[in-house]
């Protein structure tokens, strides 16, 4: 048994299941009501996955990678599939709220559990900021289409408006015409110059629709899981109908010549879309936070995760090929690509229908993520790592009332002022980190596939396969990524200095830029050796490495912001959580704080 003051004190599975017991009928002892079936869970998974990714960020990914970005969807889906298998086993083993946070508590201990719980805020709360801003873009476009014009200074964040104003002002001071500015910059300039003055040079530029939708969704989530379930099922049905219409109609307008060249910017161009593509898959894990509201979580959660992932992957690949076949990929760098392509081919009515559906589709994503974040805080509060008020259950609605309100506040207020670019990458890196730890957790609690859970990751001996796969990957990297390899060695040799910036101040090279890649290579070597010596299960090992690889593609600036976020979280943990942890209390140490399972 680990000392009660250990940073890595763990919970046993048996202790976790005591509150609440698995498969308990009716309201759980914690006060949450069980209403969800496998159909509801699958719908929640689809609701979370098909949203801002397919209606918004898919356009930017297609611009960077061309038609070949469809293969990136497949690659990312494989990475998510490995993670989904691991999530499914944990969900069958530990069917309580908390998702990856609870799973880490069982496998790695309290400190890592806190870190992953803190990182999940980036997936759910920060991710919902992106969805809210994207929803606002579609909503304001829809309102303009029917003749209801919202003042432009009420349709974008303060950060976007100020940045656009400064950019256009700089062009004017340099003697350049306004035509040199992008349409987005001109719109931001107009918003800033027409907005009411606050004080000094500051203006009232806020994204009111983004704020309003978050408040409305938070109110729905506060009222109850049954109401949220019914709303989600309806919205999912609507969005699937629209996606099938886009595919069926768009297929008749595909021009195969638009698929040539298939990868115009090479492997590097395709991989630049990693953040946007991965963002399109975020959400399948969110349903694991509803474990205490499932009628049979050990049976239904694993099925629902895999069903949702397979359905969405097929739809993503098909719709990417349709989009890049309908118009040249160079035209897809817009915020509403599905609506844009039909307007481009002269079908404005269908374009408007897609815009309407996007408003509802992204509302369903907000719904699922607003469900997820409070339930993670609920579980952390039960463990003593957050104040007790976060685990308060509403006596009438049976929802985590205070945690739901706080989540709404932390999503709605930033959505008023921030722009979308900043938070997309942060959401992706936080989620990838959680996925990697969940895969690693399976290697800790069940490295040889001997679990008695209703679902478990199939055991494949990685002793020889892991070295062969890594050797094959190294060969392909050397053979087909000559340009990237050259830049890698130039960065390591110091030719580009510590950091290399482009004209816009974005980091594009330098030694620091390659630090994440070096971490990945060292991880490959370590896991290869461990797999050979310990005969580790292949699938979670591959899931861990693929998630780490995707993290390396997000750049050192995002890694830096991520670590700053983690440092803030560690300050909260050592300031409150460590001393208040239930595992640190004498009454529970003997039964819960054990180093093994």
N, C-alpha and C positions, 0 to 999 in steps of 0.2 A: 504493500500500500504506500502510495506517494505521500509525503508530508502534506499536512493540510494547507501549508503556505506555498506549495509548489505552484509555479505559473502554468504547469502542464497537468494539473489535476483533472481527471476525467470523470464523466458520468458512465455508469454501466447502462446497458440497454434495459435491463430489468427495472432499474430505478426510474428511467425516463418513462417507461410504459405505465408506471404506477400513477402518473398524472399527465393525461388521463389514460385509462386502460385502452388497449387497441380494440377496435371493432365494438366499442361500447354503444349500445343502442340508445337513441334519444339524445337529449342534451348531455354533453360531456360534463364531468365534474367541474371543469373550468368555466362552464356556462355557455359554451358554443353549441349551436344547434346543428344536427347532422341531417343534411338534405341532399347532398350531391351524389349522383350516380356516375358510372363510367361515361355515359353520354354527356352529362353535364361537364365533367372534367375534361373530356376531349374538346368540347365546345369552348371551354375556358382557355385551353391550350391554343386552339386555333385563333381565338379572339386575341390572345396576347401576341402570337407570332405574326399573323397577317394584319399588318397595321401600317405604321409609319415607314417600315422597311420597303414594302411593296408599293405603297402609294407615294413615296417621297425619295428616300435615299437610294433606291434602285437606279434612279436616273443618273446620279453622280457616279455610281459604280460603273454603269455602262459607258459613260463618257471616258472614264479612265482606262477601262479594260477592253472596250469594244464587245462584240458578240461573245468572246471567250469568257466573259464574266459569268456566263451560264455554268461553265465548268467550276468556277470559284464557288458557286452556290452548291454544287455537288460536293466539292472538297470540304466546305464548311459544314455541310449537312453530315458528312462522315464524322467530322470532329464532334459535332453535336450528338451524333448517334452514340459514340463511345461514352460521352458524358451522360447521355440519357439512360444508357444501360446501368451506369453506376448510380445515378439518381434513383432509378427504378428499384435497384436492390436496397438502397438505403430507405426508400419510402416503404418497401415491404418489411424491412427490419425494424425501423423506428417510425411508425406511422403517427407522428405528432407534428404540430405546427413548428415552424422554425427553419425548414428547408436545409440548405447547406450549413447554416449555423449549427443546428442540432447535430448534423452528421459529423461535423468537425469536432464537436464536443465529445462525441463517442470515440473518435479515432485518434485525434491529435491532442486533445486537452483544451483547457479553458482559454489560454492566451490566443491560440490559433483560432478557436471558435469565435472569440471576440473580434479578431482581425477580419475574419470572413463575414461576420455579421455586420461589421462596419463597412466592409467593401460592398455588401449587398445593397446598402443605401444608394450606392452609385448605380446599381442596376435598376432598382425600383423607383426610388424618389427622383434621382437625377435623370434616369431614362424617361420618366414621365414628363419632365420638363421639355424634353425634345418632342415628345408626342403632342404635348399641349401646344407648342409653338407651331408645329407642322399642321395640327388641326386648325389653328387660327388662320393659316395661309389659305387652306381650302375653304374655310367658312367665309372669309372676307371675299374671296373670289366668287363664291356662290352668291353672296349678297349683291356684289357688283353686277352679276349676270342677270339678276331679277330687278335691278334698278334701285336697290337699297344701298346707298354708298355710306360706309362708315368712314369718318374722318381718318386720314392716313396716319395721323399721329396717335391714334388709338388702336392701330393694327400691328405695331412692331415694338420690340423692346427698346428701352433707353440705350442699351449698348449698341444695337444695330443702327439706330438713328444717328447717334453721335459719330460712330465710325464712318457712316456714309457721308455725313456732313463734312467731316474733316477731309475725307478723300476728295470730294468734289471741290471743296475750298482750295485744297492743294493744287488741283488741276487748273483752277481759275487763276491762282496766283502765279502759276508757271506760264500763263498765257495760252493755255490749251482750250479748245472749244468744249462745250458741255457734251458733245457727241463722243468725246473720248472716255466719258464715264459709262459704267455699265448701267443697265436699267435698274438694277437693285440699288446701286449707289444713288442714282437720281431720285428714286422713290424715297430713300432714306433722307436725302437732302431736303426734299419737299416736306417730309414729315417734320424735320427739325425746324425748318424756317417758318412753318405755318402753325406750329404748336404754341400753346400759351406759355408765356415766360413764368418761371418760378422765382429765381433770384439770380443775379449776375447774368451769365451766359447759359444757364441751365434751363432746359425746356421740359414740359410735361409730355414725354413720349413714352407710352406704355402699351403693352399688348393686352388690351381689355378682353377680347374674346378668349384668349388662352387662360386668363385668370378666371373668367366666368365658367368655362367648361370644367375646370378643376374643382371649383366650388360645387357645381351641380353634381358631378360624379362622386365627390366626397360625401355629399348629403345622401346619395343613393346607397353608397357602401355603408354609411352609418346606420341606415334604417334596417338593413338585414341581409343575410346571405341568400335567403330564398328569393327576395326581390331582385338582388344582383344577379342571381342565376338566371331568372326568367328574362331579364333585360339582355344578358350576355347571349343566351341562346337565340333570341330574336335577331340581335345585331349580327351574329355569326352567319345565320341563314341568309340575311340580306347581303353581306359582303361576299359570300361564296357564290351567290347568284350573279352578282356583278362581275366577279373574277371570271366565271365561266362565260359570261357574255363577251367580255373583253377578248378572251382566248378564241371563242367561236367566230366572232365577227372579224377580229384582227387577223386571223389566219388567212382570210381571203385577200388581204392587202399586203401580205408578206412578199417582198421582192428578194429572192436569194442573193442577188448581187450586193445587197446591203450587208451580207455576212462575210464579205471579202473586202479587206483582210480580216481574218477571224480574230487575231490578236494584234491589232495595229501598234500597240505600245509594248509588245513583248510581255514576258513574265512579270517584269517590274510594274507595268501598267495594270495588269490584272490584279496583282497583289496590293496595289494602292487602294483597291476597293474593299480590302479585308474588313476595315472598320464598318463601312456601310453595309456590306453583305452580312457580317456577323450580327450587326444590329437588327437585321431583318429576322434573325432567328431567336433573338432574346425573348424569353417568355415561356418556353415550354416547361421550364423548371418552376415557374411561378405557381403552378397548380399544386406543387408539393407543400406550399404554405397553408393549403386548405385541408390538410390531413385530418384535423379534428372536426371538420364539417362534412366529411365523407361518410356514407353509410357503411362502406367496407373498404377502408383505405389500403389495406395490405393487398387486396386483390385488384382494385380498380385504378389506383394511382400509376402503377407500372404500365398497365395497358394504355391508359389515357395519354401518358407522355409519348409513348412510341407511336400510337395512332396519329396524334397531332403532328409529330415530326415528319412522319412519312407523307401524310397528306399535303402538308405545306411545302415540302421539298419538291414534290412532283409539280405542284402549281407554280412554284418559283422558277424552276428551270424552263417550263413551257412558256410562261409569260415573259421571261427575259428574252428568249428566242423570238417570240412574237414582236416584242417592242423593238428589238434591234433589227428585225426584218422589215418592219413597217416603215421606219425612217432611218436615215444614217445615224450611227451612234454619236456623231459629233453634235447632234441637235438635242441630245437627251439630258444635258446638264441643267435641268430645270427642277423646280421644287414639286411639280405635279405631273410627272412623266406619263402616267396612264391617261389623264385627261388631255395632255398636250398632244399625244400622237393622233388622237381622233380629230382634234381641231386642225392638226397639220394636214390630214388627208381629206378635209372638207366635210366632216361629220360633227358639226357643233352640238347637235342635240344629244348624241351619244357622249360627247365630251362633257356636256353638262350633267348627264346622268351619272357618269363616273365621279364627277366632282361631288355630287350629292351623296353618293355611296361612300366616298372617302370620309365625309364628315361623320357618318355613322360608324364606319369601320374603325377609325382611330379613336372614337369615343369608347369602343369596346376594349381597346388596348388600355386606355386610361383606367377603365373599370377594373381590369384584372390586376394591374400593378398597384392600384390604390387598395385593392384587397390584400395584396401580398405584404407590403411593407408594414402595416400595423401588426400583422400576425407574427412577423419576425421580432418586432419590438416587444410584443406580448410575451413571447417565449424568453427573450433575454431578461425581461423584467421578472418573470417567474423564477429565473435562476439567480436573481439578485444583482445582475450586472447593470440594470437600469432601475430607476426609482419605481416603487410599487404602483404608482399611478398609471404606468404604461400597461399594466396587466388588468386594469379595471374593466369589468364586463358590464355593459348596459343591462339593467334588470329586465327591460321590456324587449329590446331588439336582439339581445344575445350577441353583440358585436363588441370588439375592443374599442370603446368609445373615445377615450382620451387619445390613444395612439392613432386613431383614424383622423381626429381633428388636427393633431400635430403633423401628420403626413400631408394632409391637405394644405396646411400653412406652408410647409417647406417645399411644396411643389408649386403652389399658386403664386407666391410672392416672387420667386426667381423667374417664373415664366413671364411675369410682367416686364422684366427689364433685360434679361439675358438674350444672346443670340444662340442659334442652334449648333453652330460649328464647334463651339467650345465644349459642349457637353456630350456630343455623340461619341467621340473617342474615349472620354472618361467613362462613359457607360460601358463601352465595349471592354476596356481593360479591367474594370472592376468585375464584370461578369466572367471574363475568361479566367481571372484569378480564382473565382469561386468554383468554376468548372474544374480547373486543374486540381484544386484541393479535394474536391469530391472524388475525382478519379484516384488521387493519391490515398484517400481515405479507405477505398475498397482494398488497395494493396496492403493497408495496415490491418483492417479487421478480417479480411477474407482473401488472402493472397493466392489461395489454392482452390477456390471455389467449393469450399466444404460447408458453407452456411446452410442452415435449415429454413431460411426465409422462403416465403411462397414464390418469390422471384429472385434469381441471382444471375450475375454476369457469367456467361458460359466460360469455363476454364479452358484456356489454350496455353500449353506450356511455351513460354517465351525464351527458353534457354538458348535454342539455336535460331529461332525465327527472328528474335529481336536484333541480333547482330547482322543477320542477312538483310533485314528490312532497312536498317540504318546504312549498311554498305550500299544497297541499291539506291537509297536516297542520296547518298554522297556522290555516287556516279552520275545520277541525273542532274544534280546541282552543278557538277563540274562540266558536264557535257552540254547543257542547254542554258546556262546562266553566265556566259562568259563576261558580259558587260557588268553584271552585278558582282561577280567575283573580283573583277579588276578594281571596282570601286571599293570593295571590302578591304582588299590588301592595301590600297592607297590610303584609306582611312586609318588602318592599323599602323602603317609605317610612319604616320605623322605628316604625310604630304598635304593634307587638308587641315592640319592643326587640330585643336581640341574640338572646335565646332565649325562647320561650313554652312553659311547662310545663303539663301537665294535673294533676289532683289526685293522680295516682300518681307524679308526677315524670318522666313521659315527655315528650320534646320533641315538640311539635305545631306549632310555628311560630317566628317570629322571623327576623331577617335571616340568621343563620348556617344556619338550616334550608333556605334557598333557594340556598345556595352551590353544591351539586351541580347544581341546575337551571340556574343561570347558566353553569356549565362546559359543560353539555350544549348550551345555546343557542349559545355561542361555537363549540363544535365543529361544530354544524350549519352555521353561517356559513362557517367555514374549509373544511369539506369540500365545501360547495356551490361555493365559489369555485374550489377545486382541481379539482373534477369538471368545471366549465365550461372551465377553462383547459387541463387536462391530459387531458380525456376519459377519466377513470378508469372502471374497471369498476364497474357499478352494484351488483351483488349483494354483494361484500365491503364496499362503502361503506355500504350499508343495514344489513348485519350489524353493522358497527362502531357505527353510530348507535343501532340498537335496543338493543344491549348497554349502551351508555352511558346510554340513557334508563332502562332497567330498573335500573341502578345508582342513578340519581337518586331512585328510589322507595324506597330503603332507609334514607333519613334520614341526617342529619349525624352522629348518634352512631355509627352503623356505619361511616361514612366515617372518623371520627376514630380508632376502634379499628383500622380497616384500615391507616391511615397509621402508627399506632404500631407495628403489626406489621411494616410495611415498613421502618421506621426500625431496628427490631431486626435485620431481615435485612441491611440495609446495614452495620450494625456488624459482623456476621459476615463479610460479603463483604470489607470493607476490612481486617478483622482477620486473615483467613486467605486467602480466595479470590483476591483480586487479586494477591497476591504469589506464590501457588502455581499460578496458572492455566497450563495447558499452552501456551496461546497467548503467554504472556509469556516462555517459555523460548527461548533463541536457536536451538535445534535445529529448532524447528517454526515459528518466525515466518515463515520464507521460504516455507513451503508452505501454511500454514493461515491466518495472520492477514492477510487481505486485505479491503479495503473493499468489494469487489464480489463478484459471483458468477462 
